Amino acid sequence: MREAEVDPELCDGCQDCIEECAYDAVKMVRVSGTKRLKARVDPDRCCGCHACEPSCPRHGIVMNWLGRPLRVPVRA
């Protein structure tokens, strides 16, 4: 099982990852110290499908290995 994680230093707020996520797991949030909204992944909704990772033009999304599946997220 994998789960997406956004590096807020690399995220420029383009929102391409939101458009690609079929599970509604990516939201834009305000991060202190910056004026731009940044992407954040909800781990309870992420199924590790990798759709968001290649959509990031700055390579700010990585997939973390969590081990074998323990849950199946509800599709939005």
C-alpha positions in Angstrom: 0.0 0.0 0.0 1.2 3.5 -0.8 0.1 6.9 0.2 0.8 10.3 -1.4 2.6 13.0 0.4 3.1 16.6 -0.8 6.3 18.5 -0.1 5.0 22.1 0.7 8.4 23.5 -0.4 7.9 22.2 -3.9 4.2 22.8 -4.2 3.4 26.0 -6.1 -0.4 25.7 -5.7 -1.2 24.8 -9.4 -4.0 22.4 -8.3 -3.2 19.9 -11.1 -3.1 17.1 -8.5 -6.7 17.9 -7.4 -8.0 17.4 -10.9 -6.3 14.0 -11.2 -7.4 12.6 -7.8 -10.6 10.5 -8.2 -10.8 9.9 -4.5 -11.0 13.6 -3.5 -8.0 13.1 -1.3 -6.1 16.3 -2.2 -7.2 19.7 -0.8 -5.6 23.1 -0.9 -4.7 24.5 2.5 -3.1 27.7 3.8 0.5 27.1 5.0 2.0 29.6 7.5 4.8 31.7 6.0 3.4 31.8 2.5 0.7 33.6 0.6 -0.2 30.7 -1.7 -2.4 27.7 -0.9 -0.6 24.4 -1.0 -1.8 20.9 -1.7 -2.3 18.5 1.2 -3.3 14.8 1.0 -5.9 13.4 3.3 -4.5 10.0 4.3 -7.9 8.6 5.1 -9.0 9.2 1.4 -5.8 8.4 -0.4 -5.7 4.9 -2.0 -2.2 5.2 -3.4 -3.2 5.1 -7.0 -0.4 7.4 -8.1 -2.7 9.6 -10.3 -1.5 12.8 -8.5 2.2 12.1 -8.6 2.9 12.5 -12.3 0.5 15.5 -12.5 2.8 17.7 -10.4 5.0 19.8 -12.6 7.5 20.5 -9.8 7.7 16.8 -8.6 6.3 17.8 -5.2 4.3 14.6 -4.6 6.0 11.4 -3.5 4.4 8.0 -2.8 5.3 6.5 0.6 5.3 2.8 1.1 3.0 1.9 4.0 3.2 -1.9 3.8 0.3 -4.2 2.8 -3.2 -2.7 2.5 -5.1 -2.4 5.8 -8.1 -0.4 4.5 -9.8 0.5 1.3 -10.8 4.2 1.0 -14.3 5.3 0.0 -14.4 6.7 -3.5 -15.7 10.3 -3.7 
